[in-house]
Amino acid sequence: MDRERRLKDVVKPADAINRLQEEPVELHADRHQSVSDVTVLADEIKQLRSARPDTEAACLPRSDKLAAWRRIYDKVSANRSGNRFNFGLTNKLRRAMLASRARVIRLAHSMLDAASGGGNSSGSRSLSGADLSEVIKLVYRQFLKRDPDPNGAGFFLKALENGLPLSKFIHEIANSAEAQKAKLGDVASTALSDGQFILQIAEVLFQGGGANPNQLETFKRYLREDLSQRSSLINKLVSEHFGRLVMPECQSYNPDICWVMGTSEILTSERWNDRTSKLSASHSRRVRNRAIPLEERTFRHSGDFLVSAIASLYRGGQFIEQFLENITTQSLFDKSELIIIDADSPEGEQEIIEKYQKVYSNIIYKRINYKIGIYDAWNEALRLARGSYLTNTNLDDLRRLDSFEIQAAALNEFPFFDVVYQDFFYSFDSHLDFEQVADYGFKSNLPIVTPNNLLCFNSPHNAPMWRAQLHKELGLFDISFRSAGDYEFWLRCILHEKRFFKLNVPHISYFQNPAGISTSPDTKGIEEARRLMKKYARLLTSPYLTMSREEFAKELNVAPDWPWELSTYDFVQRKFRSVRGLTT
């Protein structure tokens, strides 16, 4: 029990929790908050203050990638006076935890005994050679900031196997001249600004795998450029992180509930049904245009392929006919093509598709005789596409009849934009047409896409349209993703300074499909979002957000005396309005 109690103390050190402020800042940013691009506003302020306000603001060079952070705790105690050796809280141990939780616990027990003088006086005889090699590696990395050299690793492995106490091994390494030199080098980490510090620890300790701009601002307000606060923050985050490893998170799922993107609104089936009862009378009185029977239709394509609509098909029998009706009645369909990639669906949709192909020669259907992922299918469609513009079309969603036309017109009119997107309506009923769904009025409120906002959530989530040229420049969709490959591509686009344009007209409806890729209970969405944050958070975060207050104030030629409660973005907005003369 004593061993378990000491291990628990390592996992959740009470003294670290007690050092937190009596009323700590909430450490988890509101996912609904919208943060616009601070870089653009700050550059505008600098431009307005310059002697030549008409001169375009110079593009600031992207800050060099920060070196990998070198330690989690400011001090690790490992001596014979009874202090606990805080094993288990380094970045390197985190990796070991992920590899084998049981093995880590065993290593932690032995090293705790060694550091506190309890248990086996040797502490090494109970460990295998592989475990001892892992201990040597961890101790080297912790105190010497490097991997062990072959000679050193071999020497200490043999000594530990022959009975050298772990406590003595740790003591020797921790008090070596090389360790003291490495410790002095750690002082340089205090030169990091709060923002740089948060970005470094985020990749290891944040649940999302990196810090988005909202989280960055939240933790900066907590730290307030007080170096002593960093240890308490790390202790708390380490405790939370270790707890998540020991107790795997359960991804709850309820198909009757969804978040309305860009708002604080939650749409439930109860709310939907209540609205249904209020609209049923008006819907029943509405006369719907009766479609001309398929066999009686005539269609002539213009020969100009402006838009290529791509679709992945798997178990879409319930939606396929409504989908084909919706797409073929698009006002711009005579200048478009529909490319359907069948990912080995077992529901026989091909028979219905072939009926439509007899009328509409611009429907391309290709079946793959084995199951593939959605982004494999999209990439296959992209290889067949002839259009200048591309859009994805989900079988269970709907478009207004002029949807293609609206999107293509925007790309035609604004050649400097690369992607267009829009708000969309939510639906819990797949039998409604677009106008009926719009009557319910449950609509997203997506922000303008900037690097900061795109890190917070995927605004071009539903049926955007983009230039085909982007794939020639940036490559196809990443097929290693199951549900976030489009999100990764948009992040890739904005990393390469591609521009997004939001249309004011919502002309798409999104069906909350419990069997859909992004809504199913076994989705990899959370895991994939972490991968994206880890890859793109550093690359896309504005350097202004990671500056110290003094550096940022110097950039804008102001005093660094604004309230801590005011975010960098809010301060820049206020200053921008002041410079523009909008406020006193």
C-alpha positions as CSV (number, residue, x, y, z in Angstrom):
1,M,0.0,0.0,0.0
2,D,2.9,2.3,0.8
3,R,4.2,1.8,-2.8
4,E,0.8,2.5,-4.3
5,R,0.4,5.7,-2.2
6,R,3.8,6.9,-3.3
7,L,3.0,6.2,-6.9
8,K,-0.3,8.0,-6.6
9,D,1.6,11.0,-5.2
10,V,3.7,11.1,-8.4
11,V,0.6,10.9,-10.5
12,K,-1.3,13.7,-8.7
13,P,1.1,15.7,-6.4
14,A,-1.1,17.5,-3.8
15,D,1.5,20.2,-3.3
16,A,1.3,21.1,-7.0
17,I,-2.5,21.5,-6.8
18,N,-2.3,23.6,-3.7
19,R,0.0,26.0,-5.4
20,L,-2.6,26.9,-7.9
21,Q,-4.4,30.2,-7.4
22,E,-7.4,30.1,-5.1
23,E,-9.6,31.1,-8.0
24,P,-7.7,29.7,-11.0
25,V,-8.5,30.6,-14.5
26,E,-10.6,28.1,-16.4
27,L,-8.0,26.0,-18.2
28,H,-10.2,24.8,-21.0
29,A,-11.1,27.4,-23.6
30,D,-14.6,27.7,-24.9
31,R,-14.7,25.8,-28.2
32,H,-17.4,28.1,-29.6
33,Q,-15.2,31.3,-29.2
34,S,-14.2,32.8,-32.5
35,V,-10.7,34.2,-32.8
36,S,-9.8,36.2,-35.9
37,D,-6.4,36.7,-37.3
38,V,-4.4,38.9,-35.0
39,T,-1.5,39.1,-37.4
40,V,-3.6,40.9,-40.1
41,L,-5.0,43.5,-37.6
42,A,-1.7,44.1,-35.9
43,D,0.0,44.7,-39.3
44,E,-2.8,47.1,-40.2
45,I,-2.2,49.1,-37.1
46,K,1.5,49.3,-37.8
47,Q,0.7,50.4,-41.4
48,L,-1.7,53.1,-40.2
49,R,1.0,54.5,-37.8
50,S,3.6,54.5,-40.5
51,A,4.6,57.6,-42.5
52,R,3.2,56.1,-45.7
53,P,-0.2,54.6,-44.7
54,D,-0.8,53.6,-48.3
55,T,2.1,51.3,-48.4
56,E,1.2,47.6,-48.1
57,A,2.2,46.2,-44.8
58,A,5.3,44.1,-45.1
59,C,4.9,40.4,-44.6
60,L,6.7,39.3,-41.5
61,P,8.9,36.3,-41.7
62,R,7.5,33.2,-40.0
63,S,9.3,32.6,-36.7
64,D,11.8,29.8,-36.7
65,K,10.5,26.5,-35.4
66,L,11.1,26.4,-31.6
67,A,13.4,23.7,-30.4
68,A,11.8,20.7,-28.7
69,W,11.1,21.6,-25.1
70,R,13.8,20.2,-22.8
71,R,12.1,19.4,-19.5
72,I,8.8,19.2,-17.8
73,Y,9.7,19.8,-14.2
74,D,12.0,22.6,-13.0
75,K,13.6,20.2,-10.7
76,V,13.6,16.4,-10.2
77,S,14.7,15.3,-6.7
78,A,16.5,12.0,-6.5
79,N,18.4,11.5,-3.2
80,R,18.5,9.4,-0.1
81,S,16.7,11.9,2.2
82,G,13.3,10.5,1.3
83,N,12.3,12.9,-1.4
84,R,10.2,11.2,-4.1
85,F,11.8,10.8,-7.5
86,N,9.3,12.4,-9.8
87,F,9.7,9.7,-12.4
88,G,6.9,9.4,-15.0
89,L,6.4,13.1,-15.7
90,T,8.7,13.7,-18.6
91,N,8.0,13.8,-22.3
92,K,10.1,10.6,-22.7
93,L,8.2,8.7,-20.1
94,R,4.9,9.7,-21.7
95,R,6.0,7.8,-24.8
96,A,6.8,4.8,-22.7
97,M,3.4,5.0,-21.1
98,L,1.7,4.9,-24.4
99,A,3.8,1.9,-25.4
100,S,3.1,-0.2,-22.3
101,R,1.2,1.1,-19.3
102,A,1.9,-2.0,-17.2
103,R,5.6,-1.8,-17.9
104,V,5.7,1.9,-16.9
105,I,4.0,1.1,-13.6
106,R,6.6,-1.6,-12.9
107,L,9.5,0.8,-13.7
108,A,7.9,3.5,-11.6
109,H,7.6,1.2,-8.6
110,S,11.3,0.2,-8.8
111,M,12.6,3.8,-9.3
112,L,10.4,5.2,-6.5
113,D,11.8,2.5,-4.2
114,A,15.3,3.4,-5.3
115,A,14.9,7.2,-4.9
116,S,13.2,7.0,-1.5
117,G,15.3,4.2,-0.1
118,G,12.3,1.8,0.3
119,G,11.7,-1.6,-1.0
120,N,14.6,-3.6,-2.5
121,S,17.8,-2.0,-1.7
122,S,19.1,-2.7,-5.1
123,G,16.0,-1.8,-7.0
124,S,17.5,-3.2,-10.2
125,R,17.4,-7.0,-9.7
126,S,13.6,-7.1,-10.2
127,L,13.9,-5.5,-13.6
128,S,14.7,-7.3,-16.9
129,G,17.5,-6.2,-19.1
130,A,15.1,-4.4,-21.5
131,D,13.6,-2.5,-18.5
132,L,17.0,-1.5,-17.2
133,S,17.9,-0.2,-20.7
134,E,14.8,1.9,-20.7
135,V,15.6,3.2,-17.2
136,I,19.1,4.2,-18.4
137,K,17.7,5.9,-21.4
138,L,15.2,7.9,-19.3
139,V,17.7,9.0,-16.7
140,Y,20.1,10.1,-19.4
141,R,17.4,12.1,-21.2
142,Q,16.2,13.6,-17.9
143,F,19.5,14.8,-16.6
144,L,21.9,14.9,-19.5
145,K,19.4,15.9,-22.2
146,R,20.6,13.2,-24.6
147,D,20.4,9.5,-25.3
148,P,23.1,7.3,-23.7
149,D,26.1,6.5,-25.8
150,P,26.7,2.8,-26.5
151,N,29.7,2.6,-24.1
152,G,27.9,4.3,-21.3
153,A,24.7,2.3,-21.8
154,G,26.6,-1.0,-21.8
155,F,28.7,-0.1,-18.7
156,F,25.7,0.9,-16.6
157,L,23.5,-2.0,-17.8
158,K,26.2,-4.5,-16.7
159,A,26.6,-2.7,-13.4
160,L,22.9,-2.6,-12.7
161,E,22.5,-6.3,-13.7
162,N,25.3,-7.1,-11.2
163,G,23.5,-5.3,-8.4
164,L,24.3,-1.6,-8.6
165,P,21.5,0.1,-6.7
166,L,19.2,2.2,-8.9
167,S,19.5,5.1,-6.4
168,K,23.3,5.2,-6.7
169,F,23.0,5.1,-10.5
170,I,20.5,8.0,-10.5
171,H,22.7,9.9,-8.0
172,E,25.8,9.4,-10.1
173,I,24.2,10.7,-13.3
174,A,22.2,13.5,-11.7
175,N,25.3,14.9,-10.0
176,S,27.8,14.5,-12.8
177,A,29.6,17.5,-14.4
178,E,27.6,16.9,-17.6
179,A,24.3,17.1,-15.7
180,Q,25.3,20.3,-14.0
181,K,26.2,21.8,-17.4
182,A,22.8,20.7,-18.8
183,K,21.0,22.2,-15.8
184,L,22.6,25.5,-16.5
185,G,21.5,25.2,-20.1
186,D,17.9,24.9,-18.9
187,V,18.0,28.4,-17.6
188,A,17.6,29.5,-21.2
189,S,14.1,28.1,-21.2
190,T,13.1,30.9,-18.9
191,A,13.8,33.2,-21.8
192,L,10.7,31.8,-23.6
193,S,7.7,34.0,-23.6
194,D,4.5,32.6,-22.1
195,G,3.1,31.9,-25.6
196,Q,6.2,30.0,-26.7
197,F,6.3,28.1,-23.5
198,I,2.6,27.0,-23.9
199,L,3.2,25.9,-27.5
200,Q,6.1,23.7,-26.4
201,I,4.3,21.9,-23.5
202,A,1.0,21.7,-25.5
203,E,2.2,19.0,-27.8
204,V,2.8,16.7,-24.9
205,L,0.3,17.7,-22.2
206,F,-2.7,19.1,-24.0
207,Q,-5.5,16.7,-24.7
208,G,-5.8,18.1,-28.2
209,G,-2.1,17.4,-29.0
210,G,-1.4,21.1,-29.4
211,A,-2.6,24.6,-28.4
212,N,-5.1,26.4,-30.5
213,P,-5.3,30.2,-30.3
214,N,-8.2,30.2,-27.8
215,Q,-6.2,27.9,-25.4
216,L,-3.1,30.0,-25.9
217,E,-4.9,33.1,-24.8
218,T,-6.5,31.3,-21.8
219,F,-3.2,30.0,-20.5
220,K,-1.4,33.3,-21.0
221,R,-4.0,34.9,-18.8
222,Y,-3.3,32.3,-16.2
223,L,0.5,32.6,-16.3
224,R,0.6,36.4,-16.5
225,E,4.3,36.3,-17.2
226,D,5.0,34.9,-13.7
227,L,7.7,32.2,-14.1
228,S,6.7,30.6,-10.8
229,Q,3.2,29.9,-12.2
230,R,4.7,27.7,-14.9
231,S,5.5,24.9,-12.5
232,S,2.1,24.9,-11.0
233,L,0.5,24.8,-14.4
234,I,2.7,21.9,-15.5
235,N,1.9,20.0,-12.4
236,K,-1.8,20.3,-13.0
237,L,-1.6,19.4,-16.7
238,V,0.7,16.4,-16.0
239,S,-1.8,15.1,-13.4
240,E,-4.7,15.5,-15.8
241,H,-2.6,14.0,-18.6
242,F,-1.6,10.9,-16.6
243,G,-5.1,10.5,-15.4
244,R,-6.3,10.3,-19.0
245,L,-3.7,7.6,-19.7
246,V,-4.7,5.5,-16.8
247,M,-8.4,6.1,-17.4
248,P,-9.0,6.1,-21.2
249,E,-11.6,8.6,-22.2
250,C,-15.0,7.4,-23.3
251,Q,-16.3,9.1,-26.4
252,S,-20.0,9.6,-25.6
253,Y,-22.3,9.7,-28.6
254,N,-25.9,10.6,-28.9
255,P,-27.4,10.8,-32.5
256,D,-30.2,13.0,-31.2
257,I,-27.9,15.8,-30.2
258,C,-25.6,18.0,-32.3
259,W,-23.7,21.2,-31.9
260,V,-24.7,24.0,-34.3
261,M,-21.3,25.0,-35.6
262,G,-20.1,28.6,-34.8
263,T,-22.7,29.1,-32.1
264,S,-23.4,28.0,-28.5
265,E,-26.6,26.3,-29.6
266,I,-27.3,22.6,-29.2
267,L,-29.9,21.1,-31.5
268,T,-31.8,18.1,-30.1
269,S,-34.4,15.8,-31.5
270,E,-36.9,17.3,-29.0
271,R,-36.3,20.8,-30.4
272,W,-36.6,19.5,-33.9
273,N,-39.9,17.7,-33.2
274,D,-41.3,20.8,-31.5
275,R,-40.5,22.9,-34.6
276,T,-42.0,20.2,-36.7
277,S,-45.3,20.4,-34.9
278,K,-45.4,24.2,-35.6
279,L,-44.5,23.9,-39.3
280,S,-46.5,20.8,-40.2
281,A,-49.6,22.8,-41.2
282,S,-47.7,25.2,-43.5
283,H,-45.7,22.3,-45.1
284,S,-48.9,20.3,-45.8
285,R,-50.5,23.3,-47.6
286,R,-47.4,23.9,-49.7
287,V,-47.7,22.6,-53.3
288,R,-44.4,20.9,-54.3
289,N,-43.4,20.9,-57.9
290,R,-43.8,17.5,-59.3
291,A,-40.7,16.2,-61.0
292,I,-41.0,15.1,-64.6
293,P,-40.6,11.3,-64.8
294,L,-37.1,10.3,-65.5
295,E,-37.9,8.5,-68.8
296,E,-39.6,11.6,-70.1
297,R,-36.8,14.0,-69.6
298,T,-34.4,15.4,-72.1
299,F,-31.0,16.8,-71.3
300,R,-28.3,18.5,-73.4
301,H,-24.9,19.2,-71.9
302,S,-23.0,22.4,-73.0
303,G,-19.7,20.6,-73.4
304,D,-18.1,23.1,-70.9
305,F,-17.1,21.4,-67.6
306,L,-16.9,24.2,-65.1
307,V,-17.8,22.2,-62.0
308,S,-16.9,18.7,-61.1
309,A,-19.0,17.3,-58.2
310,I,-17.4,14.3,-56.5
311,A,-19.2,11.7,-54.3
312,S,-18.2,8.7,-52.4
313,L,-20.8,5.9,-52.3
314,Y,-21.1,3.2,-49.6
315,R,-24.4,1.9,-48.3
316,G,-26.3,4.9,-49.8
317,G,-29.3,3.0,-51.0
318,Q,-31.6,5.0,-48.7
319,F,-30.5,8.3,-50.2
320,I,-29.3,7.7,-53.8
321,E,-32.4,8.6,-55.7
322,Q,-33.1,11.8,-53.7
323,F,-29.4,12.7,-54.1
324,L,-29.4,12.2,-57.9
325,E,-32.6,14.3,-58.2
326,N,-31.1,17.1,-56.2
327,I,-27.8,17.2,-58.2
328,T,-29.3,16.8,-61.7
329,T,-31.7,19.6,-61.1
330,Q,-28.9,22.1,-60.3
331,S,-29.2,25.2,-62.5
332,L,-25.6,24.8,-63.6
333,F,-25.7,21.1,-64.2
334,D,-25.4,21.6,-68.0
335,K,-21.9,22.9,-67.2
336,S,-21.1,20.4,-64.6
337,E,-20.4,16.7,-64.1
338,L,-21.1,14.3,-61.2
339,I,-18.5,11.7,-60.5
340,I,-19.6,8.8,-58.2
341,I,-17.0,6.4,-56.8
342,D,-18.7,3.3,-55.4
343,A,-16.5,1.9,-52.6
344,D,-17.8,-1.6,-52.9
345,S,-21.3,-0.8,-51.6
346,P,-23.5,-3.9,-51.1
347,E,-26.8,-2.2,-51.6
348,G,-27.0,-2.2,-55.4
349,E,-27.2,1.5,-56.1
350,Q,-25.6,1.0,-59.5
351,E,-29.0,0.0,-61.0
352,I,-30.5,3.4,-60.1
353,I,-27.4,5.3,-61.2
354,E,-27.4,3.7,-64.6
355,K,-31.0,4.8,-65.2
356,Y,-29.9,8.4,-64.6
357,Q,-26.9,8.0,-66.8
358,K,-29.1,7.2,-69.7
359,V,-30.5,10.7,-69.5
360,Y,-27.5,12.6,-68.1
361,S,-24.3,11.8,-70.0
362,N,-22.3,13.9,-67.5
363,I,-22.8,11.4,-64.7
364,I,-19.6,9.3,-64.3
365,Y,-19.9,6.1,-62.2
366,K,-16.9,3.9,-61.2
367,R,-17.1,0.9,-58.8
368,I,-14.1,-0.2,-56.8
369,N,-14.4,-3.9,-56.0
370,Y,-13.0,-3.6,-52.5
371,K,-13.8,-1.3,-49.7
372,I,-11.9,2.0,-49.6
373,G,-12.0,5.1,-47.4
374,I,-13.8,8.3,-48.3
375,Y,-10.6,10.1,-49.2
376,D,-9.4,7.3,-51.4
377,A,-12.7,7.6,-53.2
378,W,-12.4,11.4,-53.5
379,N,-8.9,11.1,-54.8
380,E,-10.1,8.6,-57.4
381,A,-12.8,11.1,-58.5
382,L,-10.3,13.9,-58.7
383,R,-8.2,12.0,-61.1
384,L,-11.3,11.7,-63.4
385,A,-12.5,15.3,-62.9
386,R,-12.5,17.7,-65.8
387,G,-14.0,20.8,-64.1
388,S,-12.1,24.0,-63.2
389,Y,-13.9,23.9,-59.8
390,L,-14.5,21.0,-57.5
391,T,-17.1,20.4,-54.8
392,N,-17.9,17.4,-52.7
393,T,-21.5,16.1,-52.5
394,N,-22.6,13.9,-49.6
395,L,-25.5,11.6,-50.5
396,D,-27.5,12.5,-47.4
397,D,-27.2,16.3,-47.8
398,L,-29.2,18.6,-50.0
399,R,-28.4,21.7,-52.0
400,R,-30.6,24.6,-53.1
401,L,-31.2,24.4,-56.9
402,D,-28.7,27.3,-57.6
403,S,-26.0,26.0,-55.2
404,F,-23.4,25.2,-57.8
405,E,-24.2,28.4,-59.6
406,I,-23.7,30.6,-56.5
407,Q,-20.4,29.0,-55.6
408,A,-19.0,29.0,-59.2
409,A,-20.0,32.6,-59.7
410,A,-18.0,33.6,-56.6
411,L,-14.9,31.9,-57.8
412,N,-15.3,33.5,-61.2
413,E,-15.8,37.0,-59.8
414,F,-13.0,36.8,-57.2
415,P,-10.0,35.1,-58.9
416,F,-7.8,35.8,-55.8
417,F,-9.9,33.4,-53.7
418,D,-9.3,29.7,-53.8
419,V,-12.1,28.2,-51.7
420,V,-15.7,29.3,-51.1
421,Y,-17.8,28.1,-48.3
422,Q,-21.1,29.1,-46.6
423,D,-23.3,28.5,-43.6
424,F,-25.7,25.6,-43.8
425,F,-29.0,24.4,-42.3
426,Y,-29.3,21.4,-40.0
427,S,-31.8,18.6,-40.6
428,F,-33.0,15.6,-38.5
429,D,-35.3,14.4,-41.3
430,S,-33.9,13.0,-44.6
431,H,-37.3,13.1,-46.3
432,L,-37.6,16.9,-46.4
433,D,-36.6,19.0,-49.4
434,F,-34.2,21.9,-49.0
435,E,-36.9,24.6,-48.7
436,Q,-38.6,22.7,-45.9
437,V,-35.3,22.2,-44.0
438,A,-34.6,26.0,-44.4
439,D,-38.0,26.7,-42.8
440,Y,-36.8,25.1,-39.5
441,G,-34.1,27.8,-39.3
442,F,-31.4,25.8,-37.5
443,K,-28.4,27.4,-39.2
444,S,-24.6,27.5,-38.5
445,N,-22.8,30.8,-38.0
446,L,-19.3,30.1,-39.3
447,P,-16.5,32.7,-38.9
448,I,-14.3,34.1,-41.6
449,V,-11.5,31.6,-42.2
450,T,-8.2,32.7,-40.9
451,P,-5.2,30.6,-39.7
452,N,-6.3,31.2,-36.1
453,N,-10.0,30.4,-36.7
454,L,-9.3,27.3,-38.8
455,L,-7.2,25.9,-35.9
456,C,-10.2,26.1,-33.7
457,F,-12.7,24.3,-36.0
458,N,-13.3,23.3,-39.6
459,S,-15.4,26.1,-41.1
460,P,-15.4,24.7,-44.7
461,H,-16.9,21.6,-43.2
462,N,-19.9,21.2,-45.5
463,A,-19.9,21.3,-49.3
464,P,-17.3,24.0,-50.1
465,M,-16.2,24.6,-53.7
466,W,-12.5,25.0,-54.5
467,R,-10.2,25.4,-57.5
468,A,-8.9,22.2,-59.0
469,Q,-5.5,23.8,-59.4
470,L,-5.0,23.5,-55.6
471,H,-4.5,19.7,-55.9
472,K,-1.8,20.2,-58.6
473,E,0.0,22.6,-56.2
474,L,-0.6,20.9,-52.8
475,G,-1.4,17.3,-53.6
476,L,-4.5,15.1,-53.0
477,F,-6.4,14.3,-49.8
478,D,-4.4,12.4,-47.1
479,I,-5.9,8.9,-47.1
480,S,-4.5,8.1,-43.7
481,F,-7.5,10.0,-42.3
482,R,-10.9,8.5,-41.9
483,S,-13.0,11.6,-41.2
484,A,-10.7,14.6,-41.1
485,G,-8.9,14.4,-44.4
486,D,-10.8,17.5,-45.8
487,Y,-9.9,19.4,-42.6
488,E,-6.2,18.5,-43.1
489,F,-6.4,19.7,-46.7
490,W,-7.9,23.1,-45.7
491,L,-5.1,23.5,-43.1
492,R,-2.6,22.7,-45.8
493,C,-4.2,25.3,-48.0
494,I,-4.0,28.1,-45.5
495,L,-0.5,27.1,-44.5
496,H,0.4,27.9,-48.2
497,E,-1.5,31.2,-48.0
498,K,-4.5,30.1,-50.0
499,R,-7.6,32.3,-49.5
500,F,-11.1,31.4,-48.3
501,F,-14.3,33.3,-49.1
502,K,-17.5,33.0,-47.1
503,L,-20.7,33.3,-49.0
504,N,-23.6,35.0,-47.1
505,V,-26.3,32.8,-48.5
506,P,-26.8,29.3,-46.9
507,H,-27.7,27.0,-49.8
508,I,-26.8,23.6,-48.2
509,S,-28.6,21.5,-45.7
510,Y,-26.7,19.0,-43.5
511,F,-28.4,15.8,-42.4
512,Q,-27.5,14.6,-38.9
513,N,-27.0,11.1,-40.0
514,P,-26.3,8.7,-37.1
515,A,-24.7,6.3,-39.6
516,G,-22.5,8.9,-41.2
517,I,-18.7,8.9,-41.1
518,S,-18.4,12.1,-39.1
519,T,-21.3,11.3,-36.8
520,S,-20.9,7.6,-36.1
521,P,-20.0,6.6,-32.6
522,D,-16.8,4.8,-33.7
523,T,-15.4,7.8,-35.5
524,K,-11.7,8.6,-35.3
525,G,-12.5,12.4,-35.3
526,I,-11.1,13.2,-31.8
527,E,-7.9,11.3,-32.5
528,E,-7.5,12.8,-35.9
529,A,-8.1,16.3,-34.6
530,R,-5.2,15.8,-32.2
531,R,-3.0,14.7,-35.1
532,L,-3.9,17.9,-37.0
533,M,-3.3,20.1,-34.0
534,K,0.1,18.5,-33.3
535,K,1.1,19.0,-37.0
536,Y,-0.3,22.5,-37.6
537,A,-0.6,24.4,-34.3
538,R,3.0,25.7,-34.3
539,L,3.0,26.4,-38.0
540,L,-0.2,28.5,-38.2
541,T,-0.2,30.3,-34.8
542,S,0.5,34.0,-35.3
543,P,3.9,35.1,-34.0
544,Y,2.1,38.0,-32.4
545,L,0.2,35.6,-30.1
546,T,3.4,34.1,-28.7
547,M,5.2,37.4,-28.1
548,S,5.6,38.7,-24.6
549,R,3.5,41.7,-23.7
550,E,6.5,44.0,-23.9
551,E,7.5,42.7,-27.3
552,F,3.9,43.0,-28.6
553,A,3.5,46.5,-27.2
554,K,6.8,47.5,-28.9
555,E,5.5,46.2,-32.2
556,L,2.4,48.4,-31.9
557,N,4.2,51.4,-30.3
558,V,2.0,51.3,-27.2
559,A,2.5,50.8,-23.5
560,P,2.2,47.2,-22.2
561,D,-0.5,48.2,-19.6
562,W,-3.7,46.7,-21.0
563,P,-5.7,44.5,-18.6
564,W,-4.8,40.8,-18.4
565,E,-8.4,39.9,-18.9
566,L,-8.2,41.4,-22.3
567,S,-7.1,38.9,-25.0
568,T,-4.5,39.9,-27.6
569,Y,-7.2,39.9,-30.2
570,D,-9.6,42.0,-28.2
571,F,-6.8,44.5,-27.4
572,V,-5.8,44.7,-31.1
573,Q,-9.4,45.2,-32.1
574,R,-9.8,48.0,-29.6
575,K,-6.6,49.7,-30.7
576,F,-7.5,49.3,-34.3
577,R,-10.8,51.0,-33.8
578,S,-9.0,53.8,-31.9
579,V,-6.5,54.3,-34.7
580,R,-9.3,54.4,-37.2
581,G,-11.0,57.0,-35.2
582,L,-14.1,54.8,-34.5
583,T,-13.8,55.2,-30.7
584,T,-12.3,57.8,-28.4
